[in-house]
Amino acid sequence: MTAMNAIFTPVGNHPWLGLARRGLRMSMVGLGIAVVMTAVYRHHFWHTLVYSMCITMFCWLFIDSSRMLVARWVHRHEPECEQYGRWPGWQWMATIVVIGTVGGYSAGAFLGNLITGLNNPGLAVGDLRQAMALLVVALVPGIGATYFFYSRERLALSEASAQTAQRQAAENQLKLLESQLEPHMLFNTLANLRVLIGVDPPRAQAMLDRLIAFLRATLAASRNGSHSLATEFARIADYLELMRIRMGDRLQPVLELPAELAGQPVPPLLLQPLVENAIKHGLEPHIGGGRLIVSAAREGDALVLRVRDTGAGLINGSTDGTRFGLQQVRERLATLHGRAARLELSPAADAEGGTLATITIPLS
């Protein structure tokens, strides 16, 4: 029963477009049946073709359209975009095939008689060979359509199971990465606080108060799978204010977020490790400190996030970004977007020096 309830995506962008495409395929089936019957029974090809196409198409149309309508009714409580493509179950399909075959044959034979001017007596009248031939013509579309949808249903079940397993693995990986990242951020901040306690207790108290408020907002936000870019920038602004208590005017933060990108969803704490590294490895070792610029921009179909400092620059010119926080960012991007996202480190390209970290991810 599980297999019978799996979902598959209808062909094309609309269920009735998929119906038309399947009708085109069935017309090829009708042509093939006409060729075979002409070769086996030596019937007149034109007459055979007309009856074959009429009966095939009517049988298929009755069965396929009935399946879609019954599936929509059976699964009426589910999203409308998924109703037409569902399998209604063998009980419904057996009834649909029988009724569709009888109705399709009757309508097809009637239309064939009108086109050819003949008077086809049908299954119950005439010789046995003709009756068997017409029976095959009538049943092949119904059996073919039934097998097609049953096969698609089984395939859809396998694909859905694989996608579910893949999605669960990705979610577990993301939770693991985030669970590692949060303590890392907290330990780095506490280490900064410990240094400040020894040299300036009043500033350490102010830093501790801001740290409590910052962690309350940040840890709550990190429990969500994503949040807006505006929220990410707000958390970065809080963190930079926290660091300014320790570094004073040596830290000069600049945040640049275009209004049209404020609502763009991003993973929580995506920029945090880049900002931490820019301060710890770029600005703190630099005697005069410097500017830290966090910006967002749209470039084609991609969201580009940049964290630039004017500090000490990359150690030994290394651009591999193997430090813990940067590695976490790379792994999260790979888990969420695969090769469509990347993190790049490079020396800043102007006279101010420093380091540029660039994240590129697809726009949602």
C-alpha positions in Angstrom: 0.0 0.0 0.0 2.9 2.3 0.6 4.0 2.0 -3.0 0.5 2.8 -4.1 0.5 6.0 -2.2 3.8 7.4 -3.5 3.9 10.7 -5.4 5.5 11.3 -8.8 5.7 14.5 -10.7 3.4 14.7 -13.6 5.0 15.1 -17.0 5.3 18.7 -18.1 4.3 21.8 -16.1 0.6 21.0 -16.0 -1.3 17.7 -15.7 -3.3 18.2 -18.9 -0.1 18.9 -20.8 1.2 15.6 -19.6 -2.0 14.0 -20.8 -1.4 15.4 -24.3 2.1 14.1 -24.4 1.0 10.6 -23.3 -1.7 10.8 -26.0 1.0 11.4 -28.6 2.9 8.3 -27.4 -0.3 6.2 -27.5 -0.9 7.3 -31.1 2.4 5.7 -32.0 1.1 2.5 -30.2 -2.0 2.6 -32.3 0.0 2.9 -35.5 2.2 -0.1 -34.5 -0.9 -2.2 -33.8 -2.3 -1.3 -37.2 0.9 -2.4 -38.9 1.1 -5.7 -37.0 -2.6 -6.5 -37.6 -2.3 -5.8 -41.3 0.8 -8.0 -41.6 -0.8 -10.9 -39.6 -4.4 -10.8 -40.8 -3.9 -9.3 -44.3 -6.6 -6.7 -43.6 -6.9 -3.5 -45.6 -4.3 -1.2 -44.1 -6.3 2.0 -44.2 -9.3 0.5 -42.6 -7.2 -1.3 -40.0 -5.3 2.0 -39.2 -8.5 4.0 -38.7 -10.1 1.4 -36.3 -6.8 0.9 -34.5 -6.2 4.6 -34.0 -9.8 5.3 -33.0 -10.1 2.5 -30.5 -6.6 2.9 -29.1 -7.0 6.6 -28.5 -10.5 6.4 -27.1 -9.5 3.5 -24.7 -6.4 5.4 -23.6 -8.3 8.7 -23.2 -11.1 7.2 -21.2 -8.6 5.3 -18.9 -6.0 8.1 -18.5 -8.5 10.9 -17.9 -10.6 8.7 -15.6 -7.4 7.9 -13.6 -6.6 11.6 -13.2 -10.1 12.5 -12.1 -10.4 9.6 -9.7 -6.9 10.2 -8.3 -7.9 13.8 -7.7 -11.0 12.7 -5.7 -9.2 10.0 -3.8 -6.4 12.4 -2.8 -8.6 15.5 -2.5 -7.1 16.4 0.9 -3.6 16.8 -0.5 -2.1 19.8 -2.4 -3.8 20.2 -5.8 -0.5 20.1 -7.7 0.0 16.5 -6.5 -3.5 15.1 -7.0 -3.4 14.4 -10.7 -0.2 12.4 -10.6 -1.2 10.0 -7.8 -1.9 6.3 -8.3 -5.6 5.7 -7.2 -5.0 2.1 -6.3 -5.5 -1.3 -8.0 -9.2 -1.5 -7.1 -10.0 1.8 -8.8 -7.7 1.0 -11.8 -9.2 -2.4 -12.4 -12.6 -0.8 -12.7 -11.3 2.1 -14.8 -9.6 -0.3 -17.2 -12.7 -2.5 -17.7 -15.0 0.5 -18.2 -12.5 2.4 -20.2 -11.9 -0.5 -22.5 -15.5 -1.1 -23.2 -16.3 2.5 -23.6 -13.2 3.2 -25.6 -13.9 0.3 -27.9 -17.5 1.4 -28.4 -16.7 5.0 -29.1 -13.7 4.1 -31.3 -15.6 1.6 -33.4 -18.5 4.1 -33.9 -16.1 6.8 -35.1 -14.2 4.2 -37.2 -17.5 3.3 -38.9 -18.3 6.9 -39.6 -14.8 7.5 -41.2 -14.6 4.3 -43.3 -18.3 3.9 -44.1 -18.2 0.3 -42.9 -20.4 -1.3 -40.3 -18.1 -3.0 -37.8 -20.2 -5.5 -35.9 -18.1 -5.4 -32.7 -16.9 -8.1 -30.4 -20.1 -10.0 -29.9 -20.9 -10.4 -33.6 -18.8 -11.7 -36.5 -16.1 -14.3 -36.8 -13.7 -15.3 -34.0 -10.6 -14.0 -35.7 -12.0 -10.5 -36.1 -13.3 -10.5 -32.5 -9.9 -11.5 -31.1 -8.2 -8.9 -33.2 -10.5 -6.1 -32.0 -10.2 -7.3 -28.4 -6.4 -7.0 -28.6 -6.7 -3.5 -30.0 -9.1 -2.5 -27.2 -7.1 -4.0 -24.3 -3.5 -3.0 -25.2 -3.9 0.7 -24.5 -5.6 0.0 -21.2 -3.0 -2.5 -20.0 -0.2 -0.3 -21.3 -1.5 2.8 -19.5 -2.0 0.8 -16.3 1.5 -0.7 -16.4 2.9 2.8 -17.2 1.4 4.4 -14.1 2.2 1.5 -11.8 5.8 1.5 -13.0 6.0 5.3 -12.4 4.6 4.9 -9.0 7.2 2.3 -8.0 9.9 4.4 -9.4 8.6 7.4 -7.6 8.6 5.5 -4.3 12.3 4.6 -4.8 13.2 8.2 -5.7 11.2 9.6 -2.8 12.9 7.2 -0.3 16.3 8.1 -1.7 15.6 11.8 -1.5 14.3 11.5 2.1 17.4 9.6 3.1 19.6 12.2 1.4 17.7 15.1 3.0 17.9 13.5 6.5 21.6 13.0 6.1 22.1 16.6 5.0 20.1 17.9 7.9 22.0 15.7 10.4 25.3 17.0 8.9 24.2 20.6 9.2 23.1 20.1 12.8 26.5 18.5 13.6 28.4 21.4 12.0 26.2 24.0 13.8 26.7 22.2 17.1 30.4 22.4 16.6 30.3 26.1 15.5 28.4 27.5 18.4 30.8 26.4 21.2 33.7 27.5 19.0 32.2 31.0 18.7 31.5 31.1 22.4 35.0 30.0 23.5 36.6 32.6 21.2 34.5 35.3 22.8 35.1 34.1 26.3 38.9 34.1 25.6 38.6 37.8 24.6 36.7 38.5 27.7 39.3 36.8 29.9 42.0 39.0 28.5 40.0 42.2 29.1 39.1 41.2 32.7 42.8 41.5 33.6 43.4 44.9 32.1 40.2 46.8 32.3 37.5 45.3 34.7 34.8 48.0 33.9 35.1 47.4 30.2 35.0 43.6 30.9 31.7 44.0 32.8 30.2 46.0 29.9 31.5 43.3 27.5 29.9 40.6 29.6 26.5 42.3 29.7 26.6 42.6 25.9 27.8 39.1 25.5 24.8 37.7 27.5 22.4 39.7 25.2 24.3 38.7 22.1 24.4 35.0 22.9 20.7 34.9 23.8 19.8 36.3 20.4 22.4 34.3 18.4 21.8 30.9 20.0 18.0 31.2 19.6 18.4 32.2 15.9 20.9 29.3 15.3 18.1 26.7 16.1 16.4 27.6 12.8 17.4 26.2 9.5 17.7 29.7 8.0 17.0 33.3 8.7 17.0 36.5 6.7 20.2 38.3 5.6 19.0 41.3 7.6 19.0 39.1 10.7 22.4 37.8 9.9 23.8 41.3 9.5 22.1 42.3 12.8 23.9 39.5 14.7 27.1 40.5 13.1 26.5 44.1 14.1 26.0 42.9 17.7 29.2 40.9 17.6 31.2 43.8 16.3 29.9 46.1 19.0 31.0 43.4 21.5 34.5 43.4 20.0 34.6 47.2 20.0 34.4 47.1 23.7 37.7 45.3 23.8 39.4 46.9 20.7 38.1 50.4 20.9 38.8 52.6 17.9 41.2 50.0 16.5 38.1 48.2 15.1 36.2 50.2 12.5 33.2 48.1 11.3 31.3 48.9 8.1 28.1 46.9 7.1 26.7 47.2 3.6 23.4 45.5 3.0 21.2 46.6 0.0 17.5 46.8 0.9 16.5 44.4 -1.9 18.6 41.6 -0.3 17.5 42.1 3.3 14.9 39.3 3.1 17.2 36.8 1.3 17.4 33.6 3.4 20.8 32.4 4.6 22.0 29.8 7.1 22.5 31.2 10.6 26.0 32.0 11.7 27.2 31.9 8.1 29.3 35.1 8.3 30.3 34.8 12.0 33.4 32.6 11.4 34.7 34.9 8.7 34.2 38.0 10.9 35.9 36.2 13.8 38.9 35.2 11.7 39.2 38.7 10.2 39.4 40.2 13.7 41.6 37.5 15.3 44.1 36.9 12.4 43.8 40.2 10.6 43.0 43.2 12.8 44.2 42.2 16.3 47.8 41.4 15.2 47.8 44.7 13.3 49.1 47.5 15.5 46.7 50.1 14.1 43.8 47.8 13.8 41.7 48.8 10.7 38.4 48.6 8.9 36.2 45.5 8.7 33.8 45.7 5.8 30.9 43.2 5.6 28.9 43.5 2.4 26.3 41.8 0.3 25.6 42.1 -3.4 23.7 40.3 -6.2 25.7 39.2 -9.2 23.6 37.5 -11.8 21.7 34.6 -10.1 24.1 34.5 -7.2 24.3 36.2 -3.7 27.8 37.3 -3.0 28.8 38.0 0.6 32.2 39.6 1.3 34.2 40.1 4.6 37.2 42.3 4.0 39.7 43.5 6.6 42.6 46.0 6.3 44.7 44.1 8.8 47.8 41.9 8.7 46.8 39.9 5.7 47.0 36.2 5.0 49.7 34.2 6.9 52.4 33.2 4.5 50.1 34.0 1.6 48.0 31.0 2.3 44.5 31.0 0.7 43.3 27.5 1.6 41.2 28.6 4.6 41.8 25.4 6.7 41.1 27.0 10.1 38.2 25.5 12.0 35.6 28.2 11.4 36.4 28.5 7.7 36.3 24.8 7.2 32.9 24.7 8.9 31.6 27.3 6.5 32.9 25.3 3.5 31.3 22.1 4.7 27.9 23.8 5.4 27.9 25.4 1.9 28.8 22.0 0.3 26.0 20.3 2.3 23.4 22.9 1.4 24.3 23.8 -2.2 27.0 21.4 -3.5 29.2 22.9 -6.1 26.8 25.8 -6.7 28.3 27.5 -3.6 31.9 28.3 -2.7 34.1 30.2 -0.2 37.3 31.9 -1.4 40.1 33.6 0.5 42.4 36.1 -1.3 44.6 39.0 -0.5 42.8 42.4 -0.8 43.6 43.9 -4.2 44.2 47.5 -3.1 46.9 49.5 -1.3 45.2 49.1 2.1 46.1 45.4 2.2 44.4 42.9 4.3 42.3 39.9 3.4 39.1 39.3 1.4 36.8 36.4 2.1 34.0 35.8 -0.5 31.0 33.5 -0.2 29.0 32.8 -3.3 25.6 31.0 -3.0 22.6 30.7 -5.4 19.8 33.2 -4.8 16.6 31.7 -3.5 
